[in-house]
Amino acid sequence: MKPLRRTALIAAAVLAAAATLALAGCDKLGPGGPSAGPKVVFRGADITGAPYGRSLSLPDVNGQMRTLADFKGKVTVVFFGYTQCPDVCPTTMTELAEVKKALGADGARLQGVFVTIDPERDTPEILRSYMANFDPSFIALRGTLEQTQAAAKEFKVYFAKVPGKDEGSYSMDHTAGSYVIDPQGHVRLFEPYGGGAAPLTADIKALLAGG
């Protein structure tokens, strides 16, 4: 199966899970979650109340351990990718930078988090340079392979090495989508790759407004 085909199937599975949650009436969280009220219609897949994406603990490029609690009060967008990704990753991060600009003053309340799935090649120096291409406020997280696998499992993210034509070369197949965490630290949305900056901007504005 080709990489883009696999990532499309993974995204479809997440969307199907989101639909199941909605049909089951899971449009609000339990204790400590958003209060009952008019349901916001999001552009991305509403996964409010999902039993995954609840925690993230990985070191940043300076070796400091970071968790979702560090970003309370902001909408956090978590994306798993790698710096040698030819299209999905740079497009996603570029769109996220566009969203921050579109938010104006509220852009300070948006946190982009890039989790490398290729710690073997993505050194701290490379990640610093890569993130600087998009927005200086976005952070990259880089754990060991075991830590990365645990984080990916928590977010139901798939990734795997794909051998290249030359000996020792490889690319990475991975889930092509982002997870959106609300200011209270709850996972709320899955934004599939290719949606564009405008829908994501609308969703983040709604979450910043308390949606």
N, C-alpha and C positions, 0 to 999 in steps of 0.2 A: 504494500500500500504506500502511495506517495506521501511525503511529509505534509503537504497542504491538505490532502484528503484526510489524513489522520487528525490534524488539528481542527478541521471542519467538523468531523464527527464528534470530537471532544466538546467543542463549543455547542453543538446541537444537543449533546447529552446534558450539559449544564442548563441550557435553555429549557429542555424538557423537565428537568428537576424543578426549575423555577415555576413552570406552569403548574406542576403538581402541587407545589406549596401554595400557590394562589388559589387553586381549586379547593384546597383543604381549609382555606380561610386563614392562612398564615400571613396576614398582611400587617401584623404588628408583632412586636417582640413580647417576651414575658416580662417579669419584674425588671425595672430599670430601663426598659426599652421605650420606644416612642409611644406616647399616649394615644388612646383611641380618638378617632376624628375622621374627617373626610380623607379618603384614600387618595394619595398623590399618584397620578399616572406617569410613570417614568418611561423614558425612551429605551433604556437598557432593560435587561431582565431583572425583575424585582425578586431578590432572594432573601428578603427580610425574614428572619427567624430560621435561616438555614443552620444545620448543626455542624457547619464547617466554616473555615475562615475566621475563627474566633481568637486565634492567637498567632503571634509571629515573634520570634526571638532569634536574631542573627546579628553578627558583628558588622559594623559599617567599615568603610575603607581605612578608618583610623584605628580599628580594633575595638571600638566601643560597642558593647552589646546594646542593641536597639529593640524595642518592643512597640506594639501598637499604642500602649499607654503613653509613650513619648509624644504622640501626635493628637492627644485629646484636645478637643476644641477646634480641630481642623477636619476637613474632609480629606481622607487619605486614599490615594489611588495606588494600588499595589499591582505591579506587573512583573512576571517572571520571564526573563529573556537572557540574551548574551550579546556581547559587543560585536561579534563577527556575523551576526544575523544580517542578511542582505536587505530585507525589506520590512517584515512585520515589526521588528523591534524599533528601528529608527523612525518608522512612520508613527507608531504608537506614541513614542516619547515626543516627537515633534508636535503631534496633535495635542498632547497634554500641555506642552508649553504654550500652544495657541490658546487653549482653554484658560490658562492662568492669565494671559494678557486680556482675554475677553472679559474676565471677571472684574477687571479694574482693581479698585481698592480691595475687593474681596479676594483677590488672587493671593493675598498673604495668608488666607485661611485654607489654601489648598496645598497639600503635601504629596509630591510624587515620590514613590518608592520603587526602585528598580532592584529586583532580586536576581543576581546572576545564577544561571543554571550551569555555568561553565567555569567554576572556580579554578580549574586546571589552567586555563589560558587567561582568564580575566583577573589579572593582578590588581592590587589596589591602585597602582599608578595608571593602568589602562582604564579602570573604572572612573577615576577622577577626571581624566581627560575626556572620556566618553560623556559623562554627565554634564561637563562644562559646555558641550555642544548644544545642550537643550535649555537648561535653566540652572543657575548656581544654587538654587534652594532645593533642588531634587537630590535625593540621596540614593546611594547604591549600597546594597547589603551583599556581603560575600562570606559565606560560611564554608565549612568543610563539605565534602560530598555528602556525608551522612547527615549533617545539619540541613543541607539544602534539600535532601530527599524528605526529611521529616517536615520541613516547611511546605514543600510541594504537596505532600500527602494531606496536610491540614487544610490546604486550599483546593484540594482535588485537582491539582495541576499535574499534567503529564509532561515528562521530558525524557529524551533518550538520545544517545549518540547515534549518528548515522555515518558509517564509514565513507570516506571520500575515494576518489579514483587513485590518488597517490598514497603510498604507504605512510601510515601515521596521521594522515589528514582526516578531518571529520567535520560534519556540521551537527547542529542540534535540532531535533524535532521537538516541538513544545506547544502547549496550549496557547492559542492566539486570542487572548482576551485579558481584560483587566478587572480587578475586584475593587469596588468602591466601599470604603468604610466611613460611616457617619461620624460627626463630631463627638459622639458618646462612645465611639470605639466598637460599634456593631457593624458587621458586614451587611450591606443593603442591596448592592447591585452587582451584576456581572455585565460588563460592556464588551460585546464581541468585537473582534478586529474588523475594521472596515466601516464602522458606523459614522466616522467623521467627528470633527470637533464640536459642531453645533449641538447635536443631541447630548453629548457628554456635558457641555456647558450648561444646558438646560437642567439636566439631572443634578449637577453639583449645586446650581443655584437653588434648586428645590430643597436639597438636603441642608444647605447653609441657612435656609429660611425656616428650618425645623420640620421639613417634610419627612 
